[in-house]
């Protein structure tokens, strides 16, 4: 079939036979003037439009004029940064001295050319700055640390600007904690002030004064319950401020952590005891003496639920409720530690010490440090965001650093915030570009562009959770609760098969089929007035008795193995097949197989 003719629409004017487009046949127009033949088109009086049929054979394609009088124009090649090429380099090429075949030499040369091209393209792609997505951008002669919160608030939308606020309180210093979905905030002052509220909508859940010193606060399953470490014991309250429980097994607590997948409330006290309590049943799972004295630094690893504790010797110890001693110890600093934090993915751990350094460690391999920061003064607190940003507090100054990458060549701070009082605690808000700072005189919420994860899983943590969704989540979490015995350094080992012990059991069963009666060496005791013949007779009787008992045991074990093979009883967990079945067994004679059995 031929091509469908194109149609051009033009307004019907005075000049009926004119056509401006190239390749349009005007033959029908000329014939209409002469009156010899019928025109190939007719004007539509109703639509007022002329339809002109295009002659495809005479139509010519549009060609762009040549530049420079027909000469080819060469594009100017943009040079690539040698430093970027070095970062993406895959090493030197393969030496062709030992390659004998000419075909293999040509093949290797082509491979090297492709590798060089890939290196160059990767170096050129750095200008896209994919790692800098969502962060502040300033001109070359400015620094992001010079940008104030007032300027950020002026240039963001109204919803984000409302998330920056200050609270002037009088019962500090304060400890604070966000919920897992980042919607609710819990504040606890040293002089007894406790408040829980929705910081996004600014709606208060409860506010009270417990008339005792408050050392730490934490949320439990969700915003309906929270725990407060008071002067003597830990008290559990609901969202209305009603006291539900007093945990006297946790006395004089200084730090608390909640493990959401295990329903465990973890605490450390002034005497160095680390305690785990199951919130769902209200029973203490384990309580160990760390022998480190008062614990003031504690955090959890979200990847494996192991508790990381820092001490005054520069050592970070990792604890589990199933083992009395620490699972691992890391010497991070040569001087006492001041802060410990683990990122939400459980891959990096940040430590700060009195040696005025901050180090990042690969906590999965217990290796490092991968990055080291030098500070002017010792850091008093550390926290890591979902996108890898690190916040460090030094007195009343809080500095935020970007995640180290190949593009970032220096360790300059990304943002700097000065507070009116000394910083006591701070946390990044999940799924928000917000950093909450608790000070001695109140609370400050600042905007940190690029710190929060924009994409969230509603089955894991839903910031827009409804009442029915929260109730369903509670039931599902209780059904999927992980036992405390599964807390270990590598949680992937739980689903693995213990191959060495499986081999030992198989070898023991195969050796049992060829086992013989053991040799028995027995010498009777020398008794008074006992003849030699009687002594030999008693020795023979005992040997025969023991030999017959061993033979009976071996025989019963062999019969049990034969019964397993006959019945194929694979229900027991100790069953190990001695012969592997084949798909061709169905073609064998079943009568002969029964006779053999």
C-alpha distance (Angstrom), angle and dihedral (degrees) to the residues before:
residue distance angle dihedral
X1 . . .
X2 3.75 . .
X3 3.73 126.7 .
X4 3.77 119.0 -81.4
X5 3.83 108.1 -107.8
X6 3.77 115.4 -112.7
X7 3.80 118.7 -120.6
X8 3.77 126.6 -145.2
X9 3.80 121.7 -163.1
X10 3.76 120.4 -147.6
X11 3.77 132.2 168.2
X12 3.84 115.2 -100.0
X13 3.78 106.4 -111.7
X14 3.75 138.1 160.8
X15 3.81 94.7 -75.6
X16 3.77 102.7 68.0
X17 3.74 99.9 175.2
X18 3.80 100.5 45.0
X19 3.77 122.0 109.0
X20 3.79 122.9 179.4
X21 3.80 98.7 -169.6
X22 3.79 118.5 92.0
X23 3.76 116.8 -115.9
X24 3.82 95.2 27.1
X25 3.77 111.6 132.9
X26 3.84 114.2 -127.1
X27 3.76 93.3 -175.7
X28 3.80 93.6 106.3
X29 3.81 91.0 52.0
X30 3.80 93.5 54.0
X31 3.80 92.0 47.2
X32 3.78 90.7 51.8
X33 3.83 90.3 56.0
X34 3.79 92.3 50.2
X35 3.78 91.6 45.7
X36 3.83 94.0 -141.2
X37 3.84 98.3 117.1
X38 3.76 137.7 22.4
X39 3.79 113.3 -91.5
X40 3.81 116.8 -108.2
X41 3.78 91.5 -132.6
X42 3.75 136.5 39.3
X43 3.75 129.2 -156.5
X44 3.77 116.6 -114.9
X45 3.80 106.1 -129.3
X46 3.80 92.5 -165.5
X47 3.74 97.8 47.3
X48 3.79 95.1 33.3
X49 3.85 90.8 -139.3
X50 3.81 133.4 122.5
X51 3.80 119.8 -139.7
X52 3.79 113.5 -147.5
X53 3.79 120.6 -167.0
X54 3.76 115.9 -138.3
X55 3.77 121.4 -135.9
X56 3.80 103.4 -135.3
X57 3.78 94.1 -167.2
X58 3.79 93.8 57.7
X59 3.83 94.2 39.3
X60 3.78 114.9 109.6
X61 3.76 126.8 -152.9
X62 3.77 116.8 -116.3
X63 3.76 113.1 -107.8
X64 3.77 123.7 -163.2
X65 3.78 114.3 -123.3
X66 3.76 116.2 -104.7
X67 3.76 117.0 -108.5
X68 3.74 123.7 -127.6
X69 3.74 96.4 16.9
X70 3.79 96.5 -57.2
X71 3.81 96.6 -43.7
X72 3.82 119.3 133.1
X73 3.80 113.9 -109.2
X74 3.82 114.6 -137.3
X75 3.79 116.9 -145.4
X76 3.77 116.0 -126.0
X77 3.80 111.0 -113.2
X78 3.79 114.7 -129.9
X79 3.82 110.6 -133.4
X80 3.81 119.1 -120.8
X81 3.78 122.5 -128.8
X82 3.85 107.5 -104.0
X83 3.81 89.6 -145.2
X84 3.80 90.4 57.3
X85 3.80 90.5 48.6
X86 3.78 90.1 51.7
X87 3.81 91.5 51.7
X88 3.81 92.4 52.4
X89 3.79 95.6 39.5
X90 3.81 116.7 126.4
X91 3.79 94.9 -157.5
X92 3.77 133.4 -97.7
X93 3.76 120.5 -34.0
X94 3.78 125.4 -102.1
X95 3.81 115.3 -78.9
X96 3.80 110.6 -117.3
X97 3.82 96.5 -157.0
X98 3.79 93.6 98.0
X99 3.81 96.1 42.3
X100 3.82 108.3 102.5
X101 3.79 102.4 -179.2
X102 3.81 117.7 78.3
X103 3.80 90.2 -147.8
X104 3.82 91.9 56.0
X105 3.82 90.7 48.9
X106 3.80 91.6 54.1
X107 3.80 90.4 45.9
X108 3.81 91.9 52.0
X109 3.82 92.1 47.2
X110 3.80 90.3 53.8
X111 3.77 89.7 49.5
X112 3.82 91.2 52.1
X113 3.81 90.4 49.8
X114 3.81 90.8 53.0
X115 3.80 90.7 49.1
X116 3.81 91.9 51.2
X117 3.82 89.9 49.7
X118 3.82 90.9 50.9
X119 3.82 90.8 49.8
X120 3.80 91.6 51.4
X121 3.81 93.1 48.1
X122 3.81 91.6 49.2
X123 3.81 90.4 50.4
X124 3.80 91.5 49.4
X125 3.82 91.0 49.6
X126 3.80 91.2 63.0
X127 3.79 89.9 83.5
X128 3.81 88.4 70.6
X129 3.84 89.3 68.9
X130 3.79 96.6 -151.7
X131 3.80 89.4 169.3
X132 3.81 91.5 58.8
X133 3.80 95.1 58.8
X134 3.79 113.4 141.0
X135 3.81 97.2 8.1
X136 3.78 131.1 118.7
X137 3.81 116.6 -84.8
X138 3.79 122.9 -157.2
X139 3.78 134.4 172.2
X140 3.79 121.9 -86.7
X141 3.80 95.1 -98.9
X142 3.83 93.9 51.5
X143 3.80 135.7 71.6
X144 3.79 128.1 -139.5
X145 3.81 89.7 -132.6
X146 3.81 88.5 67.5
X147 3.82 91.3 60.5
X148 3.81 109.2 100.4
X149 3.79 128.2 -150.6
X150 3.82 89.7 -111.8
X151 3.82 90.6 60.5
X152 3.81 91.7 47.2
X153 3.82 91.6 50.1
X154 3.81 91.3 50.6
X155 3.81 92.7 54.1
X156 3.82 101.7 43.5
X157 3.78 131.1 76.4
X158 3.80 122.9 -84.4
X159 3.81 94.6 -104.1
X160 3.80 93.5 54.0
X161 3.80 92.7 42.1
X162 3.82 90.1 56.5
X163 3.82 89.3 59.5
X164 3.79 91.1 68.5
X165 3.82 110.0 82.7
X166 3.81 142.9 135.6
X167 3.81 129.2 -134.7
X168 3.78 119.0 -157.7
X169 3.82 107.2 -152.4
X170 3.79 132.2 171.2
X171 3.81 106.3 -153.1
X172 3.81 102.0 69.2
X173 2.92 164.8 168.2
X174 3.81 89.0 87.9
X175 3.80 137.3 -154.0
X176 3.81 118.9 -154.5
X177 3.81 140.0 -171.0
X178 3.83 136.0 -176.7
X179 3.80 124.2 -144.6
X180 3.79 119.4 -109.0
X181 3.82 92.1 -98.4
X182 3.82 92.2 44.6
X183 3.81 96.9 -122.7
X184 3.83 102.6 110.3
X185 3.79 131.6 50.2
X186 3.81 129.4 -153.8
X187 3.81 122.4 -159.9
X188 3.80 127.5 -170.9
X189 3.81 123.5 -176.2
X190 3.78 124.7 -153.5
X191 3.82 90.4 -122.9
X192 3.80 95.7 55.5
X193 3.81 105.6 -83.6
X194 3.85 113.1 140.2
X195 3.82 124.1 177.5
X196 3.82 133.6 171.3
X197 3.80 121.8 -172.1
X198 3.80 145.4 147.0
X199 3.80 99.8 -98.6
X200 3.84 93.5 -167.2
X201 3.83 95.6 56.3
X202 3.83 93.3 26.1
X203 3.84 90.7 -128.1
X204 3.81 117.0 149.2
X205 3.82 120.3 -132.5
X206 3.81 98.4 -176.6
X207 3.78 140.9 -27.5
X208 3.81 127.3 -168.5
X209 3.77 146.0 146.3
X210 3.81 113.6 -122.5
X211 3.83 91.7 -163.0
X212 3.82 90.4 -129.3
X213 3.77 135.6 86.3
X214 3.81 114.0 -82.7
X215 3.82 116.3 -147.9
X216 3.82 102.2 174.6
X217 3.82 142.7 -7.5
X218 3.80 134.4 -157.3
X219 3.81 140.1 172.4
X220 3.79 118.9 -117.9
X221 3.86 124.4 -156.0
X222 3.81 93.9 -23.5
X223 3.80 140.7 -38.1
X224 3.83 92.2 -54.3
X225 3.84 94.3 76.3
X226 3.79 136.5 30.6
X227 3.81 136.8 172.4
X228 3.80 127.2 -134.0
X229 3.82 123.2 -162.0
X230 3.79 102.4 -142.6
X231 3.79 131.5 179.0
X232 3.83 98.9 -71.0
X233 3.81 109.3 5.2
X234 3.79 143.9 10.1
X235 3.82 114.9 -95.9
X236 3.81 125.0 -160.3
X237 3.84 119.2 -147.4
X238 3.79 134.7 -177.9
X239 3.81 126.6 -130.4
X240 3.84 91.1 -86.3
X241 3.80 93.2 55.4
X242 3.82 95.7 -105.8
X243 3.80 114.2 145.1
X244 3.80 110.4 -119.8
X245 3.79 103.9 174.6
X246 3.79 143.0 0.6
X247 3.81 112.8 -145.7
X248 3.79 104.6 -152.0
X249 3.79 90.9 174.2
X250 3.81 87.1 74.1
X251 3.79 108.0 59.7
X252 3.81 129.3 174.6
X253 3.82 92.3 1.6
X254 3.81 119.5 -172.4
X255 3.84 102.5 178.6
X256 3.81 135.1 23.2
X257 3.81 136.6 -169.8
X258 3.80 130.9 -178.5
X259 3.83 122.3 -144.2
X260 3.84 104.5 -152.0
X261 3.83 99.0 -166.3
X262 3.82 94.6 48.2
X263 3.85 98.4 36.9
X264 3.81 88.8 -128.3
X265 3.79 126.6 148.1
X266 3.81 108.0 -152.0
X267 3.80 121.1 -161.9
X268 3.81 140.0 173.0
X269 3.80 123.6 -158.3
X270 3.78 139.1 -160.8
X271 3.81 93.4 -92.0
X272 3.81 93.5 57.0
X273 3.82 98.8 -104.1
X274 3.82 118.0 144.6
X275 3.82 113.6 -155.5
X276 3.81 134.0 -173.2
X277 3.81 120.6 -161.9
X278 3.81 125.8 -173.8
X279 3.81 105.3 -128.9
X280 3.82 94.4 -164.5
X281 3.84 93.8 61.6
X282 3.82 101.0 18.1
X283 3.83 96.1 -124.4
X284 3.79 130.4 130.6
X285 3.81 110.8 -113.5
X286 3.81 99.7 -171.0
X287 3.80 141.5 -17.2
X288 3.81 122.3 -168.1
X289 3.77 134.9 177.0
X290 3.79 108.6 -123.5
X291 3.84 91.3 -165.5
X292 3.82 89.2 -139.2
X293 3.79 100.2 109.5
X294 3.78 121.5 -130.9
X295 3.84 112.2 8.7
X296 3.80 115.2 -144.7
X297 3.85 99.7 158.0
X298 3.78 121.3 59.5
X299 3.82 135.7 143.8
X300 3.78 138.1 159.4
X301 3.79 130.6 -119.8
X302 3.84 105.7 -127.9
X303 3.82 91.7 -157.0
X304 3.83 97.9 62.3
X305 3.87 103.6 5.2
X306 3.83 91.4 -119.4
X307 3.81 115.9 152.0
X308 3.83 115.7 -124.9
X309 3.81 115.4 -154.2
X310 3.81 126.1 -175.1
X311 3.79 124.9 -154.0
X312 3.79 140.1 -171.4
X313 3.82 93.4 -91.4
X314 3.80 94.9 66.4
X315 3.82 92.5 -106.1
X316 3.81 125.3 131.1
X317 3.83 112.1 -153.8
X318 3.80 124.1 -165.2
X319 3.81 119.6 -144.2
X320 3.79 137.0 -165.2
X321 3.84 127.9 -172.8
X322 3.82 91.4 -127.6
X323 3.84 95.4 60.1
X324 3.80 126.9 54.5
X325 3.81 94.9 -150.8
X326 3.82 124.9 54.8
X327 3.80 116.0 -84.9
X328 3.81 92.7 -136.8
X329 3.79 141.6 -5.8
X330 3.80 128.3 -149.5
X331 3.80 125.3 -165.5
X332 3.81 99.2 -144.4
X333 3.82 103.8 161.8
X334 3.77 136.5 18.7
X335 3.83 89.6 -135.4
X336 3.84 132.7 49.8
X337 3.79 117.1 -64.2
X338 3.79 121.6 -115.5
X339 3.84 102.7 -176.3
X340 3.82 141.1 10.2
X341 3.82 128.6 -169.1
X342 3.83 137.8 166.9
X343 3.80 123.3 -154.2
X344 3.86 119.5 -116.7
X345 3.82 92.2 -104.8
X346 3.81 93.2 55.4
X347 3.82 94.4 -127.6
X348 3.81 102.4 106.7
X349 3.78 134.7 41.3
X350 3.80 123.7 -162.3
X351 3.80 122.0 -154.9
X352 3.80 132.2 -177.3
X353 3.79 128.2 -165.0
X354 3.77 143.1 179.6
X355 3.81 88.8 -94.3
X356 3.86 86.0 80.5
X357 3.79 93.8 -114.1
X358 3.81 133.8 120.2
X359 3.81 116.7 -155.1
X360 3.80 131.9 -168.4
X361 3.83 117.4 -147.8
X362 3.80 134.3 -167.5
X363 3.80 97.2 -120.6
X364 3.82 94.1 -172.4
X365 3.82 92.4 62.3
X366 3.84 95.2 26.4
X367 3.79 85.8 -126.6
X368 3.76 137.3 130.6
X369 2.89 157.4 -0.5
X370 3.80 93.1 -113.4
X371 3.83 94.3 176.3
X372 3.80 131.2 14.9
X373 3.82 127.4 -163.7
X374 3.80 124.4 -160.8
X375 3.81 115.7 -147.0
X376 3.78 133.7 -170.8
X377 3.81 92.2 -128.1
X378 3.80 134.5 17.2
X379 3.81 114.8 -82.9
X380 3.81 117.2 -119.2
X381 3.83 97.6 -164.4
X382 3.81 142.5 15.9
X383 3.79 134.6 -166.9
X384 3.82 133.2 173.1
X385 3.81 124.8 -147.8
X386 3.80 130.0 -141.2
X387 3.83 91.7 -100.8
X388 3.82 94.0 48.4
X389 3.83 101.4 -96.7
X390 3.80 115.4 145.8
X391 3.82 124.3 -146.9
X392 3.81 120.4 -159.2
X393 3.81 126.3 -171.9
X394 3.80 123.9 -152.2
X395 3.78 112.2 176.7
X396 3.81 106.0 -57.0
X397 3.83 95.2 -15.9
X398 3.79 124.3 90.9
X399 3.80 119.8 -165.8
X400 3.81 124.9 -169.1
X401 3.81 120.9 -154.9
X402 3.78 127.5 -163.4
X403 3.78 122.7 -119.0
X404 3.83 109.2 -84.9
X405 3.81 112.1 -107.5
X406 3.80 140.4 160.0
X407 3.79 91.0 -99.7
X408 3.81 93.5 53.7
X409 3.80 107.7 79.6
X410 3.80 100.2 178.7
X411 3.77 138.1 40.4
X412 3.80 98.4 -126.7
X413 3.81 116.1 147.7
X414 3.78 117.3 -99.9
X415 3.82 96.9 -147.9
X416 3.80 135.7 3.7
X417 3.80 126.6 -157.7
X418 3.80 127.9 -174.3
X419 3.83 118.5 -155.4
X420 3.82 127.6 -159.1
X421 3.84 92.1 -120.0
X422 3.81 140.4 25.8
X423 3.81 114.8 -65.8
X424 3.81 112.7 -118.6
X425 3.82 101.9 172.4
X426 3.81 139.5 -6.3
X427 3.82 137.8 179.4
X428 3.79 137.8 -174.2
X429 3.79 112.0 -118.7
X430 3.83 113.2 -121.9
X431 3.84 115.6 -113.7
X432 3.82 91.5 3.5
X433 3.82 134.4 90.9
X434 3.80 88.9 -125.2
X435 3.81 134.0 117.5
X436 3.80 116.0 -162.0
X437 3.82 114.5 -150.8
X438 3.82 121.3 -166.5
X439 3.78 114.0 -160.8
X440 3.78 138.0 176.5
X441 3.83 91.6 -91.3
X442 3.81 103.8 35.7
X443 3.78 145.2 -55.7
X444 3.82 133.1 -56.9
X445 3.80 128.1 -165.9
X446 3.81 113.6 -159.8
X447 3.82 130.9 -175.6
X448 3.82 115.9 -116.8
X449 3.84 108.9 -178.1
X450 3.80 113.1 -139.8
X451 3.82 98.6 16.2
X452 3.83 101.4 106.4
X453 3.79 131.2 68.1
X454 3.84 107.8 -111.6
X455 3.83 95.5 -160.8
X456 3.80 117.7 64.4
X457 3.79 133.9 -178.2
X458 3.80 110.3 -126.0
X459 3.82 91.3 -154.4
X460 3.81 90.1 56.2
X461 3.82 104.5 36.0
X462 3.79 123.2 -10.2
X463 3.83 116.9 -168.2
X464 3.83 89.7 -167.8
X465 3.79 96.0 49.6
X466 3.80 119.2 158.6
X467 3.81 127.7 -149.0
X468 3.80 94.8 -100.2
X469 3.81 91.5 47.2
X470 3.80 90.8 51.2
X471 3.80 91.8 51.9
X472 3.79 92.0 49.1
X473 3.79 90.2 48.2
X474 3.81 91.8 54.2
X475 3.81 91.6 52.7
X476 3.81 93.8 46.3
X477 3.80 92.8 48.6
X478 3.79 91.9 50.4
X479 3.81 90.4 50.6
X480 3.81 91.7 47.2
X481 3.80 95.3 43.7
X482 3.83 113.2 146.1
X483 3.83 117.0 -135.7
X484 3.79 116.5 -116.8
X485 3.83 90.7 -122.3
X486 3.82 89.2 72.5
X487 3.81 94.4 65.3
X488 3.81 107.1 112.5
X489 3.79 140.5 136.5
X490 3.81 92.6 -96.8
X491 3.82 111.4 33.4
X492 3.83 90.4 -175.8
X493 3.82 89.5 73.5
X494 3.80 91.1 71.3
X495 3.81 93.1 74.9
X496 3.82 95.3 44.1
X497 3.83 125.8 102.9
X498 3.79 119.0 -115.8
X499 3.81 94.4 -123.2
X500 3.85 99.9 177.3
X501 3.80 94.1 53.7
X502 3.83 89.9 45.0
X503 3.80 89.8 55.8
X504 3.82 91.5 47.6
X505 3.80 91.8 52.7
X506 3.80 91.3 48.9
X507 3.80 92.3 49.7
X508 3.81 90.9 48.5
X509 3.80 90.9 54.2
X510 3.81 93.9 47.3
X511 3.83 91.4 47.7
X512 3.79 89.3 51.5
X513 3.81 91.3 64.8
X514 3.81 92.1 58.6
X515 3.79 97.3 36.2
X516 3.81 119.3 129.5
X517 3.77 131.7 -160.4
X518 3.82 110.7 -80.1
X519 3.78 124.4 -119.1
X520 3.79 111.4 -103.2
X521 3.77 120.6 -148.1
X522 3.78 110.8 -166.0
X523 3.78 129.0 165.1
X524 3.84 117.4 -175.2
X525 3.76 120.3 -136.0
X526 3.75 118.8 -97.7
X527 3.77 109.2 -109.1
X528 3.79 131.0 -171.3
X529 3.81 114.8 -89.1
X530 3.84 92.6 3.3
X531 3.79 115.1 147.8
X532 3.78 123.3 -136.4
X533 3.81 93.4 -118.4
X534 3.80 92.1 54.0
X535 3.79 90.4 48.1
X536 3.85 92.0 52.5
X537 3.81 90.9 46.4
X538 3.82 93.9 51.9
X539 3.81 89.7 47.1
X540 3.81 91.1 53.8
X541 3.81 93.1 47.9
X542 3.81 93.7 51.5
X543 3.83 92.3 46.9
X544 3.79 92.6 51.1
X545 3.81 91.9 47.0
X546 3.82 93.7 51.5
X547 3.83 92.0 43.3
X548 3.81 92.5 51.2
X549 3.81 91.0 48.8
X550 3.83 91.5 51.6
X551 3.81 91.6 47.5
X552 3.81 90.5 50.4
X553 3.80 91.5 51.2
X554 3.81 92.2 49.7
X555 3.79 91.3 47.2
X556 3.81 92.9 50.6
X557 3.80 91.2 48.0
X558 3.82 91.5 51.2
X559 3.78 91.3 48.6
X560 3.80 90.0 50.9
X561 3.81 90.1 53.0
X562 3.80 90.8 49.3
X563 3.80 90.8 50.6
X564 3.82 89.8 51.7
X565 3.79 90.2 53.1
X566 3.82 93.1 47.0
X567 3.79 98.9 46.2
X568 3.82 95.5 30.6
X569 3.81 90.4 -137.8
X570 3.77 100.3 -171.9
X571 3.78 94.7 158.6
X572 3.79 93.3 93.1
X573 3.79 117.5 83.5
X574 3.84 90.9 -133.5
X575 3.82 95.3 59.2
X576 3.82 114.1 122.3
X577 3.84 119.0 175.0
X578 3.81 111.9 -129.8
X579 3.81 93.4 -161.0
X580 3.77 124.3 41.5
X581 3.79 116.1 -129.5
X582 3.77 122.3 -125.3
X583 3.78 132.3 -145.1
X584 3.85 87.9 -126.4
X585 3.82 92.8 63.4
X586 3.80 90.2 92.8
X587 3.83 89.6 67.8
X588 3.83 93.7 55.3
X589 3.80 122.3 99.4
X590 3.80 107.6 -92.6
X591 3.81 93.9 -159.3
X592 3.81 92.3 57.9
X593 3.77 90.4 47.4
X594 3.82 90.7 54.0
X595 3.82 91.2 49.5
X596 3.80 91.2 51.5
X597 3.78 90.5 51.5
